[in-house]
Amino acid sequence: MYNRRKFIKLSAAGASLAALSASKIARAATPPATAGFPIVISTWDFGIVANKEAWKTLEKGGRALDAVEAGVRIPEADMNNHTVGRAGYPDRDGHVTLDACIMDEFGNCGSVGAIEYIAHPISVARAVMEKTPHVMLVGDGATQFAVEQGFKKEKLLTPESEKAWKEWLKTAKYSPVINIENKQHAPGNQYNHDTIGMLAIDAKGNLSGACTTSGMAFKLHGRVGDSPIIGAGLYVDNEVGGATSTGVGEEVIRNVGSFLVVELMRQGMSPEDACKEAVHRIIKKKPDTAKNIQVGFLAINKKGEYGAYAIQKGFSFAVCNAEKQDLLIPGKSFY
């Protein structure tokens, strides 16, 4: 493993990362965003079952890295989830391509983009991190590496996803739907979901994160979003905290969103305020575009305080700690 960053304990200056004020908590109608360690948070309602799986590692004193990998593998394997993992909708040419990345407390990271035929891209991303000198592998090269590492190569296009794709081909109109996780997607008439991003702090106070997706349904072949891009879809700094994103990845990439959120927390912002500022920068740069898309950020700082903010209403995130394993919190939004 490549130790690019030594673990440094939080200095006294970090005390400026104060908890959310009582008044803000009251307005948000959510519990105090500080829960001690260990703790795991993740995007959307399917984060509840993912968190429960991650908790199995954390409650035994396990490493956050192992927890987040195990956690996001749950939605990757969910046959009813059409934007994460093996049941994801294909691109416009009928290929199911997956993106994922993972990052540990030392700053080590690995990712895969547009990988095909592999059901668990998050585990391939970890293999890239631990077994190669690289950060990212893509396309056929990523698939080849996965097979060489013993991952099973299989057809991922399910009958249900294929039916939805063929229905879409009748009009071939590409228009991302805001908060599609809360709506019925016309082709196949099934509920669709979005990226899962997960952040965890283990009992030793170390952070890790993971992010995985099948990307936008019916995208151009070869399209890669923010999810596998370190600094865009995910970023972890063990001195400060971590952040992840969901929504239209192009806008997250243009603003290096997750890295921005972590750096804002470094400057003293709370996780929620840091997410809010990152969202506002997207809106400021492209106000007309922002009205019709969703982007949300989720963050946690070194103290275990967490927060989220999105462009549109409807974004939610799940929290799991020693007190609660199935807490779903609505994120605040600009619109």
ZAMARGU-4260 file (C-alpha; in steps of 0.2 Angstrom, whole numbers, plus 5000, padded with zeros to 4 digits):
<rodrens>
0) 5000/5000/5000 | 5006/5018/4996 | 5007/5028/5012 | 5005/5046/5004 | 5000/5054/5020
5) 5004/5051/5038 | 4990/5051/5050 | 4991/5067/5060 | 4979/5070/5075 | 4968/5085/5075
10) 4976/5100/5082 | 4969/5112/5094 | 4965/5124/5080 | 4952/5112/5074 | 4941/5117/5088
15) 4934/5130/5077 | 4924/5117/5068 | 4910/5119/5080 | 4894/5110/5081 | 4878/5117/5072
20) 4870/5129/5083 | 4854/5124/5093 | 4843/5136/5083 | 4849/5128/5066 | 4845/5111/5073
25) 4828/5116/5078 | 4824/5124/5061 | 4830/5108/5053 | 4820/5097/5064 | 4835/5085/5065
30) 4845/5078/5079 | 4862/5086/5084 | 4874/5081/5070 | 4887/5074/5082 | 4887/5056/5088
35) 4905/5051/5092 | 4914/5037/5085 | 4911/5025/5076 | 4899/5033/5063 | 4894/5030/5045
40) 4884/5041/5034 | 4878/5039/5016 | 4867/5046/5002 | 4849/5042/4999 | 4837/5030/5007
45) 4846/5015/5002 | 4860/5021/5012 | 4851/5014/5027 | 4854/4996/5022 | 4872/5000/5016
50) 4876/5008/5033 | 4869/4993/5042 | 4882/4982/5033 | 4896/4995/5036 | 4891/4995/5054
55) 4895/4976/5056 | 4913/4981/5053 | 4913/4997/5063 | 4905/4990/5079 | 4919/4977/5080
60) 4932/4990/5080 | 4936/4987/5062 | 4944/4999/5050 | 4933/5013/5041 | 4940/5007/5024
65) 4934/4990/5026 | 4917/4996/5032 | 4914/5008/5017 | 4918/4995/5005 | 4907/4982/5013
70) 4893/4995/5014 | 4892/5001/4996 | 4893/4983/4990 | 4875/4981/4996 | 4867/4993/4984
75) 4879/4987/4970 | 4871/4970/4972 | 4853/4976/4973 | 4843/4970/4958 | 4830/4984/4961
80) 4843/4998/4960 | 4845/5004/4943 | 4859/5017/4945 | 4871/5008/4956 | 4880/4992/4952
85) 4875/4976/4942 | 4857/4981/4939 | 4861/4998/4932 | 4853/5005/4917 | 4864/5004/4901
90) 4871/5018/4891 | 4863/5023/4874 | 4872/5009/4865 | 4866/4995/4878 | 4882/4994/4888
95) 4881/4994/4907 | 4897/5004/4913 | 4901/5007/4931 | 4911/5020/4940 | 4918/5019/4958
100) 4931/5026/4969 | 4938/5023/4987 | 4950/5033/4998 | 4957/5029/5015 | 4964/5038/5030
105) 4982/5039/5023 | 4976/5048/5007 | 4978/5032/4997 | 4965/5031/4983 | 4959/5020/4969
110) 4946/5021/4956 | 4938/5013/4940 | 4928/5022/4926 | 4917/5014/4913 | 4921/4997/4918
115) 4910/4983/4911 | 4905/4965/4916 | 4911/4967/4934 | 4897/4968/4947 | 4907/4976/4961
120) 4917/4991/4954 | 4921/4997/4972 | 4931/4982/4976 | 4941/4984/4959 | 4944/5002/4964
125) 4951/4996/4981 | 4962/4983/4971 | 4969/4997/4960 | 4973/5007/4976 | 4982/4993/4985
130) 4990/4983/4970 | 4995/4995/4957 | 5005/5012/4957 | 4990/5020/4949 | 4975/5029/4955
135) 4963/5026/4941 | 4960/5012/4927 | 4946/5014/4914 | 4936/5004/4901 | 4943/4988/4894
140) 4959/4990/4905 | 4949/4991/4921 | 4940/4976/4916 | 4956/4966/4911 | 4964/4971/4928
145) 4948/4965/4937 | 4948/4948/4929 | 4967/4946/4932 | 4963/4949/4950 | 4950/4936/4951
150) 4934/4945/4949 | 4920/4936/4940 | 4916/4943/4923 | 4897/4942/4919 | 4884/4950/4909
155) 4876/4964/4919 | 4862/4970/4907 | 4847/4962/4916 | 4831/4959/4906 | 4822/4973/4916
160) 4836/4985/4911 | 4836/4980/4893 | 4817/4982/4892 | 4819/5000/4899 | 4833/5004/4887
165) 4823/4997/4872 | 4808/5008/4877 | 4819/5023/4878 | 4826/5020/4861 | 4809/5024/4854
170) 4812/5042/4857 | 4830/5042/4862 | 4827/5058/4872 | 4840/5062/4885 | 4834/5072/4899
175) 4840/5069/4917 | 4826/5069/4930 | 4828/5079/4946 | 4828/5067/4961 | 4824/5052/4950
180) 4826/5041/4966 | 4809/5048/4972 | 4800/5046/4955 | 4795/5032/4944 | 4806/5031/4929
185) 4795/5029/4913 | 4805/5015/4905 | 4801/4999/4915 | 4790/5009/4927 | 4802/5005/4941
190) 4810/5016/4954 | 4827/5022/4950 | 4841/5028/4962 | 4857/5038/4962 | 4875/5037/4966
195) 4879/5030/4984 | 4893/5040/4993 | 4898/5034/5010 | 4909/5041/5023 | 4914/5033/5039
200) 4924/5036/5055 | 4930/5021/5064 | 4933/5019/5083 | 4951/5025/5081 | 4945/5041/5073
205) 4951/5037/5056 | 4941/5042/5040 | 4938/5033/5024 | 4925/5035/5010 | 4918/5026/4995
210) 4907/5031/4980 | 4899/5020/4967 | 4887/5022/4953 | 4881/5015/4936 | 4880/5033/4930
215) 4866/5042/4921 | 4854/5030/4912 | 4856/5030/4893 | 4872/5041/4893 | 4884/5042/4879
220) 4895/5027/4878 | 4911/5031/4887 | 4904/5045/4898 | 4911/5045/4916 | 4904/5056/4929
225) 4910/5063/4946 | 4909/5047/4956 | 4926/5039/4952 | 4935/5056/4951 | 4945/5059/4967
230) 4941/5077/4973 | 4925/5078/4963 | 4913/5063/4969 | 4923/5059/4984 | 4937/5066/4995
235) 4944/5062/5012 | 4957/5071/5022 | 4960/5062/5039 | 4965/5079/5047 | 4949/5087/5042
240) 4935/5076/5036 | 4927/5069/5021 | 4914/5074/5008 | 4905/5065/4994 | 4892/5070/4981
245) 4877/5065/4971 | 4867/5071/4956 | 4873/5078/4939 | 4892/5074/4939 | 4897/5086/4926
250) 4894/5101/4937 | 4902/5093/4952 | 4918/5089/4941 | 4918/5107/4935 | 4919/5113/4953
255) 4930/5099/4961 | 4915/5099/4973 | 4920/5086/4987 | 4938/5093/4988 | 4931/5110/4989
260) 4919/5105/5004 | 4934/5097/5013 | 4944/5113/5011 | 4930/5124/5017 | 4929/5113/5033
265) 4948/5115/5035 | 4945/5134/5035 | 4932/5132/5050 | 4915/5129/5041 | 4903/5116/5048
270) 4900/5102/5036 | 4882/5109/5032 | 4889/5126/5028 | 4903/5119/5018 | 4891/5109/5007
275) 4880/5124/5006 | 4894/5135/4999 | 4899/5122/4986 | 4881/5121/4980 | 4880/5140/4979
280) 4896/5141/4968 | 4888/5129/4956 | 4872/5140/4955 | 4882/5156/4954 | 4892/5149/4939
285) 4877/5142/4929 | 4861/5149/4937 | 4850/5144/4922 | 4857/5126/4922 | 4856/5124/4940
290) 4837/5127/4940 | 4835/5111/4931 | 4847/5099/4939 | 4851/5091/4956 | 4868/5091/4964
295) 4870/5087/4983 | 4884/5086/4994 | 4886/5076/5011 | 4901/5079/5023 | 4907/5074/5040
300) 4921/5082/5049 | 4935/5075/5061 | 4924/5077/5076 | 4910/5067/5069 | 4898/5081/5065
305) 4889/5079/5048 | 4879/5089/5036 | 4872/5090/5019 | 4865/5103/5006 | 4858/5101/4988
310) 4852/5112/4974 | 4834/5105/4974 | 4823/5098/4988 | 4821/5079/4989 | 4839/5075/4994
315) 4841/5064/5009 | 4855/5055/5018 | 4857/5040/5031 | 4866/5040/5047 | 4871/5025/5058
320) 4880/5025/5075 | 4879/5016/5091 | 4862/5025/5095 | 4853/5023/5078 | 4855/5012/5063
325) 4841/5018/5052 | 4841/5037/5053 | 4836/5045/5037 | 4838/5064/5037 | 4831/5076/5023
330) 4845/5088/5017 | 4842/5106/5015 | 4842/5114/4998 | 4843/5130/4989 | 4827/5129/4979
</rodrens>
